[in-house]
């Protein structure tokens, strides 16, 4: 990682600043070293990639994902096309369609979660310029090692981080956009992960995430039953109840064989506000506030 970018990172659970100890440096790149928190926690840097995935983070789905993708990292790209061939979908078109929902500019600063081997990362990089930045985060170091090779020649500055979406090592409002394709189902705490994604995006920025899901109207069809029989994750509900309260202009659609949902939204400034003191016409009268807080209906003063 670039030494100058070290200041962007924070201790993942407390968001406190970190001290960088460099063991090997080459042309401004930190090859090996460690980040140390004020409390003495140590996060190693190996092959230029800091690892913030502590044992406390590697629980449930995160632990499974790390073990599973470590085993298949070397062959992952060879078989990934099946995800799209199965539904007669064009992989590049599908990926570009999702990435287009980020509304990127050349100078956007983007975080990709569950970046894997960098298939989407390479596309995102084409949307950015030299003033932009792309950070790739994944729970599995072996997957990111493949992404490093894929991203070696892109023009945009790129950094790689091992970590969990449920404890992102970044300050609030660091990025212009966050993207996650097919990672939500492995979050050990989906609500916390979605909250973290919104936390690190600036107001007005964009969040886009996608995961397997057979929608309700297809659950009882042969099509839906075949998919859920092959992988129970297709039966997981889209986590609409866990989207943060500051999400505005929220969209959801089903793509890739109508068996993957995509949620996109703009990050707002906290909970929405309504003009609940407006006088309401009619016999009942009152306002939304007086009706909610127990005033006599029909009495506005």
C-alpha positions in Angstrom: 0.0 0.0 0.0 1.0 3.6 -0.5 2.6 5.1 2.6 0.6 8.3 2.0 -2.7 6.4 2.1 -2.0 4.9 5.6 -3.7 7.9 7.3 -7.1 6.9 5.7 -7.2 3.7 7.8 -8.6 3.4 11.3 -8.9 0.8 14.0 -11.9 -1.1 12.9 -13.8 -1.3 16.2 -13.0 2.1 17.8 -12.2 4.1 14.6 -9.2 5.5 16.5 -6.1 6.6 14.5 -3.3 4.0 13.9 0.4 4.2 14.1 2.3 2.7 11.1 5.4 0.7 11.7 7.2 0.0 8.4 9.4 -3.2 8.1 10.0 -2.9 4.3 9.3 0.0 2.0 9.9 0.3 -1.8 9.3 3.5 -3.8 6.8 4.8 -1.3 5.0 1.5 -1.1 4.8 -0.3 2.3 5.5 -3.9 1.5 5.5 -5.2 5.1 4.8 -3.7 8.5 2.0 -3.3 10.9 -0.6 -0.8 12.2 -0.8 -0.4 15.9 -3.8 1.1 17.7 -3.6 3.3 20.8 -4.7 0.3 22.8 -1.9 -1.8 21.5 -3.8 -3.9 19.0 -1.6 -5.0 16.1 -2.7 -5.4 12.5 -0.1 -6.9 10.2 0.7 -5.7 6.6 1.8 -8.5 4.3 2.6 -8.1 0.6 1.3 -4.5 0.9 -2.1 -5.6 2.2 -3.1 -4.7 5.8 -5.2 -7.3 7.6 -7.9 -6.0 9.9 -9.8 -9.3 10.2 -9.3 -10.2 13.9 -10.6 -13.5 15.4 -13.6 -11.6 16.9 -14.6 -10.6 13.3 -14.3 -14.1 11.9 -17.6 -15.6 13.1 -20.5 -17.3 11.4 -20.7 -16.3 7.8 -17.4 -14.5 7.8 -15.6 -17.5 9.0 -17.2 -19.8 6.4 -16.5 -17.3 3.6 -12.8 -17.0 4.5 -12.3 -20.7 4.7 -14.4 -21.5 1.6 -12.9 -18.8 -0.7 -9.3 -19.6 0.5 -9.8 -23.1 -0.9 -11.2 -22.0 -4.3 -9.3 -18.7 -4.8 -7.0 -20.3 -7.4 -9.9 -21.5 -9.6 -12.6 -18.9 -8.7 -12.3 -17.0 -12.0 -12.4 -20.1 -14.1 -15.9 -21.1 -12.8 -17.4 -17.7 -12.2 -19.0 -17.5 -15.6 -21.5 -20.2 -14.6 -23.3 -17.7 -12.4 -24.2 -15.8 -15.6 -24.4 -18.7 -18.1 -27.0 -20.4 -15.9 -29.4 -17.6 -16.7 -28.3 -16.8 -20.3 -27.0 -13.5 -19.1 -24.0 -11.5 -20.5 -21.6 -11.2 -17.5 -20.1 -7.9 -18.6 -23.4 -6.3 -19.3 -24.8 -7.4 -15.9 -21.8 -6.1 -14.0 -21.8 -2.8 -15.9 -25.5 -2.3 -15.2 -25.0 -2.7 -11.4 -21.9 -0.4 -11.4 -23.8 2.2 -13.3 -26.1 2.6 -10.3 -23.1 4.1 -8.4 -23.3 7.3 -10.6 -19.5 7.6 -10.5 -17.4 10.6 -11.5 -13.8 10.6 -12.5 -12.7 11.8 -9.1 -14.9 9.6 -7.0 -13.5 7.7 -4.1 -15.0 4.2 -4.0 -14.9 1.3 -1.6 -15.7 -2.1 -2.9 -16.7 -4.7 -0.3 -16.3 -8.4 -1.0 -14.1 -7.4 -3.9 -12.8 -11.0 -4.4 -10.5 -11.3 -7.4 -11.4 -7.9 -8.7 -13.8 -8.7 -11.6 -16.0 -5.7 -10.8 -13.0 -3.7 -9.6 -11.5 -3.6 -13.0 -14.8 -2.2 -14.4 -15.1 0.4 -11.7 -11.6 1.5 -12.4 -12.5 2.4 -16.0 -15.1 4.8 -14.6 -12.4 6.7 -12.5 -9.5 8.9 -13.3 -6.2 9.7 -11.7 -7.9 12.0 -9.1 -10.2 9.1 -8.1 -9.4 6.3 -5.7 -10.6 2.7 -5.3 -10.3 0.6 -2.1 -10.8 -3.1 -2.3 -11.8 -4.9 0.8 -12.4 -8.7 1.2 -12.4 -11.1 4.1 -10.0 -13.5 2.3 -6.4 -12.6 1.7 -6.0 -15.2 -1.1 -8.8 -13.7 -3.1 -7.3 -10.2 -2.8 -3.9 -11.5 -4.0 -5.5 -12.4 -7.3 -7.1 -8.9 -7.4 -3.7 -7.3 -7.0 -2.5 -8.9 -10.2 -5.7 -7.9 -12.1 -5.4 -4.3 -11.0 -1.7 -3.9 -11.6 -2.0 -1.8 -14.7 -5.1 0.4 -14.0 -4.6 4.1 -14.1 -6.6 4.9 -10.9 -5.0 4.6 -7.5 -6.0 1.3 -5.9 -5.5 0.0 -2.3 -6.3 -3.4 -0.8 -7.5 -4.3 2.7 -8.4 -7.5 4.4 -11.3 -7.0 6.7 -15.0 -7.5 7.4 -17.9 -5.3 6.3 -19.2 -5.3 9.9 -16.2 -3.3 11.2 -14.9 -1.2 8.4 -11.5 0.4 9.1 -12.5 3.8 7.8 -13.8 7.1 9.2 -17.3 8.3 8.7 -18.0 9.9 5.4 -14.8 8.8 3.7 -16.1 7.6 0.4 -18.4 8.8 -2.4 -19.7 5.3 -3.1 -19.7 1.8 -1.7 -20.4 -1.3 -3.8 -20.9 -4.9 -2.9 -21.8 -7.7 -5.2 -22.6 -11.1 -3.7 -21.2 -10.6 -0.2 -24.2 -9.7 2.0 -25.2 -13.3 2.6 -21.9 -14.0 4.3 -22.0 -11.0 6.7 -22.1 -12.3 10.3 -24.4 -9.4 11.1 -26.2 -8.1 8.0 -27.7 -5.1 9.8 -24.4 -4.0 11.2 -22.8 -4.5 7.8 -25.4 -2.4 6.0 -25.1 0.3 8.7 -21.3 0.3 8.2 -21.6 0.7 4.5 -23.8 3.8 4.9 -21.6 5.2 7.7 -18.5 5.5 5.5 -20.3 7.2 2.6 -20.6 11.0 2.4 -24.1 12.5 2.3 -25.2 12.5 -1.3 -23.0 9.5 -2.1 -24.3 6.1 -3.3 -24.5 2.6 -2.0 -25.2 -0.4 -4.2 -25.4 -4.0 -3.1 -26.5 -7.3 -4.7 -27.1 -10.8 -3.4 -28.8 -14.1 -4.4 -32.5 -14.2 -3.8 -35.5 -15.9 -5.4 -38.3 -13.2 -5.1 -41.6 -14.1 -3.4 -43.5 -14.5 -6.6 -41.1 -17.2 -7.8 -40.6 -19.2 -4.6 -43.2 -21.8 -5.3 -42.3 -22.3 -9.0 -40.2 -25.1 -10.3 -37.6 -22.5 -11.2 -37.4 -21.2 -7.7 -37.4 -24.6 -6.0 -34.5 -25.8 -8.2 -32.4 -22.8 -7.2 -33.2 -22.9 -3.5 -32.5 -26.7 -3.5 -29.1 -26.1 -5.0 -28.2 -23.2 -2.6 -30.4 -22.2 0.5 -29.1 -18.6 0.2 -31.6 -18.2 -2.7 -34.4 -18.4 -0.1 -32.9 -15.7 2.2 -35.1 -12.6 2.2 -33.8 -9.3 0.8 -32.9 -7.3 3.9 -35.1 -4.3 3.3 -35.9 -4.0 7.0 -32.2 -3.5 7.7 -31.5 -0.7 5.3 -30.3 2.4 7.3 -32.8 5.2 8.1 -30.7 7.7 6.2 -31.2 5.9 2.9 -33.1 8.0 0.4 -34.3 7.4 -3.2 -34.1 3.6 -2.5 -34.5 1.3 -5.5 -34.7 -2.5 -5.6 -34.8 -4.7 -8.7 -34.2 -8.4 -9.5 -31.6 -9.2 -12.1 -29.4 -12.1 -13.3 -32.2 -14.5 -14.0 -34.6 -12.7 -11.7 -32.8 -14.5 -8.9 -30.5 -11.7 -7.5 -31.7 -8.5 -5.9 -29.9 -5.2 -6.3 -30.5 -2.4 -3.8 -29.3 1.1 -4.6 -29.8 4.3 -2.6 -28.4 7.7 -1.9 -27.1 8.4 1.6 -29.0 11.2 3.3 -28.5 13.2 6.5 -30.1 11.0 9.1 -33.8 10.2 9.7 -36.1 12.0 7.3 -38.1 15.0 8.6 -41.7 15.8 7.9 -43.8 19.0 8.4 -45.9 17.3 11.0 -47.3 20.5 12.4 -49.2 21.4 9.2 -52.9 22.0 9.9 -54.9 19.2 8.4 -58.3 20.0 6.7 -61.6 18.3 7.5 -63.7 17.5 10.5 -61.0 15.5 12.2 -58.6 18.5 12.0 -55.4 18.6 14.0 -51.9 17.8 12.8 -49.9 14.6 12.4 -48.2 15.6 15.7 -51.3 16.2 17.7 -52.9 13.0 16.3 -49.7 11.0 17.2 -49.0 12.5 20.6 -52.6 12.1 21.9 -54.2 15.5 21.6 -58.0 15.6 21.3 -58.9 15.3 17.6 -60.5 18.4 16.2 -58.7 20.6 18.6 -55.6 22.2 17.1 -54.9 24.9 19.7 
